[in-house]
Amino acid sequence: MAKSDDGMVALVKKRFTIWREVVTVGDFVRGSVVVLRSPCTRPTCRVCKSGKRHPATYLSRKEKGRTRLVYLPKERVAHARAMVREWKRLETLLLEMSKTNAEILRLLGKRDSAERRAKR
């Protein structure tokens, strides 16, 4: 087996390993979990009168170039953070897959060029 074939076999195995990881990714969402502080509407609120504001947690995401906020109740914040982490994991895996596929294409191009030269 030629050296380039060994490299190709290794890359195909790497791609298969990455695909196996991709299918294990759980629920995901692209965005960030953010905490915004704003005053409430009650004129007698002690917290707001003291200058502090009430925290509220949101999922911030882009949609058609605009930032959209989705309110997250306290019991959903941990789940939303886990979904964001899964998105980042998936994004990393897909980037690695893309690099591997580019390397496979490079090797295939080299192989094709060598075969064309050999036919001359």
C-alpha positions as CSV (number, residue, x, y, z in Angstrom):
1,M,0.0,0.0,0.0
2,A,1.4,3.4,-0.9
3,K,2.0,6.1,1.6
4,S,-0.8,8.3,0.3
5,D,-3.2,5.4,0.7
6,D,-2.3,5.0,4.3
7,G,-2.9,8.7,4.8
8,M,-6.3,8.4,3.1
9,V,-7.3,5.5,5.2
10,A,-6.4,7.4,8.3
11,L,-8.4,10.4,7.2
12,V,-11.5,8.3,6.4
13,K,-11.2,6.7,9.8
14,K,-10.9,10.1,11.4
15,R,-14.0,11.3,9.5
16,F,-16.0,8.3,10.6
17,T,-15.0,8.8,14.2
18,I,-16.1,12.4,14.0
19,W,-19.4,11.4,12.5
20,R,-19.9,9.0,15.4
21,E,-19.5,11.9,17.8
22,V,-21.8,14.1,15.8
23,V,-24.7,11.7,16.2
24,T,-24.3,11.8,20.0
25,V,-24.9,15.5,20.2
26,G,-28.0,16.2,22.2
27,D,-30.5,19.0,21.8
28,F,-28.8,22.2,20.8
29,V,-29.5,25.9,20.2
30,R,-27.3,28.6,18.7
31,G,-27.1,31.6,20.9
32,S,-26.0,32.8,24.4
33,V,-27.6,32.8,27.8
34,V,-27.6,36.4,29.1
35,V,-28.8,38.1,32.2
36,L,-30.3,41.5,31.8
37,R,-31.3,43.8,34.7
38,S,-34.3,46.1,34.4
39,P,-36.6,48.1,36.7
40,C,-40.0,46.7,37.4
41,T,-43.3,48.6,36.9
42,R,-44.2,49.0,40.6
43,P,-43.6,52.6,41.8
44,T,-43.1,51.5,45.4
45,C,-40.5,48.7,44.7
46,R,-37.7,49.0,47.3
47,V,-35.2,47.3,45.1
48,C,-35.7,49.7,42.2
49,K,-35.8,52.8,44.5
50,S,-32.3,51.7,45.9
51,G,-30.9,51.8,42.3
52,K,-30.7,48.1,41.8
53,R,-32.6,46.3,39.1
54,H,-34.3,43.0,38.8
55,P,-32.3,40.3,36.9
56,A,-34.0,38.3,34.1
57,T,-32.4,35.6,32.1
58,Y,-32.8,35.3,28.3
59,L,-31.5,33.3,25.4
60,S,-30.0,35.8,23.0
61,R,-29.8,34.7,19.3
62,K,-29.6,36.2,15.9
63,E,-32.4,35.8,13.4
64,K,-32.2,37.5,10.0
65,G,-29.5,39.8,11.2
66,R,-31.4,40.9,14.3
67,T,-30.9,40.0,17.9
68,R,-33.9,38.1,19.4
69,L,-34.3,37.5,23.1
70,V,-36.3,34.6,24.5
71,Y,-37.2,34.8,28.2
72,L,-36.0,31.9,30.3
73,P,-37.8,31.0,33.5
74,K,-35.3,30.1,36.3
75,E,-36.1,26.3,35.9
76,R,-35.1,26.5,32.2
77,V,-31.8,28.3,32.5
78,A,-29.6,25.2,33.2
79,H,-31.3,23.4,30.2
80,A,-30.7,26.4,27.9
81,R,-27.0,26.6,28.9
82,A,-26.6,22.9,28.2
83,M,-28.2,23.3,24.8
84,V,-25.8,26.2,24.0
85,R,-22.8,24.0,25.1
86,E,-24.0,21.3,22.8
87,W,-24.2,23.8,19.9
88,K,-20.6,24.8,20.5
89,R,-19.6,21.1,20.7
90,L,-21.4,20.4,17.4
91,E,-19.8,23.5,15.8
92,T,-16.3,22.3,16.8
93,L,-17.0,18.8,15.5
94,L,-18.3,20.1,12.1
95,L,-15.3,22.4,11.8
96,E,-13.0,19.4,12.4
97,M,-15.1,17.4,9.8
98,S,-14.7,20.2,7.3
99,K,-10.9,20.2,7.8
100,T,-10.7,16.5,7.4
101,N,-12.8,16.5,4.2
102,A,-10.6,19.3,2.8
103,E,-7.5,17.1,3.4
104,I,-9.2,14.1,1.8
105,L,-10.0,16.3,-1.3
106,R,-6.4,17.4,-1.4
107,L,-5.1,13.8,-1.3
108,L,-7.7,12.8,-4.0
109,G,-6.5,15.6,-6.2
110,K,-2.9,14.5,-5.8
111,R,-3.8,11.0,-6.6
112,D,-5.7,12.1,-9.7
113,S,-2.8,14.2,-10.9
114,A,-0.4,11.3,-10.4
115,E,-2.7,8.9,-12.4
116,R,-3.0,11.4,-15.3
117,R,0.8,11.8,-15.4
118,A,1.3,8.0,-15.3
119,K,-1.0,7.6,-18.4
120,R,1.1,10.0,-20.5
